[in-house]
Amino acid sequence: MSGTTAAVNVNEAKAHFSAILAEVESRMATYTIMRYGHPVAKIVPVGRARKIRPLPGYGAKIAIKGDLFADDSALWENA
């Protein structure tokens, strides 16, 4: 089952859920879960996660001057 779609009923999906997940993960298979002959859910593979790298130039350190914890609210009141 390489990249294929299969339909299984709810009872079969419940009984073989681990095997279905293994198929989805390893072979990129898609399963449609059926109840009384009608589709109710799909189990599909998730795309590969991308690595996120920092943008060049945005990883630099910053320098903070002054006291971060000082109460300077009076300076901002009349600004």
N, C-alpha and C positions, 0 to 999 in steps of 0.2 A: 504494500500500500504506500507508494511513494507520492506524496502530495495529492492524494485522492480524497474523495468524500464518501462517507458511509453513513447510513441511517440505522440507528439502533433504538429499540423501544426502552422505556424507562426502566423496566425490570432488568433487562440485559445490561444497561448502562450502570445500574446500581451494583449488580453482581460482578462486573468486570471493570470497575472505574479505574483502578490502578493500571491495568493493562491498556485501557483506552488512553489515559494520560501519557503512558510511555510511548504509545504509537504517535500521539500528537507531538510529543517532544522530539523524538528521534527521527521520525519520518515525515514530519510536517503534514500529517493527515488532519482532515477536518471531519468531525462527527456531528450529525444532526440527531438530537434526541427527540423521539416521537412519542406522543401519548394518544392512544386511540386513533392512530394513523395520521395524526396532524403534528407538524413540527412545532416544538415548544422552546427549544434552546439549541445553541450550537457551541461546540467546543472547538476552538481554533487556536493554532499556534501563535504565540506572541513573537513579534520581530526581535531580532537581536538587540540588546542594549548597546547604545553608542557611548563611547568614552567622551566625557566632557573635559576639555582642556581649557585652562585659563587663556584669555587673550593676551598676546604679547604686549608688554608695556603696562598692563593693569595689575601686575603682581608686585609692584614696587612698595616699599615701606613708606609710611607717612610719618611726619614729625608733628607732634602736638606740643604747642608752647602754651604755658600757663597752667593754672590749676583747674582740672576738670571738675572738681568737687566744690569749688568755691561758689558762694551764692552771689552771682553777678546779675541777678534779676533787675536790680535798680538801674543798671547800665542800659538795659533793654527797654525799660519803661518809657523813657523820654527820647528814644531814638527816632 
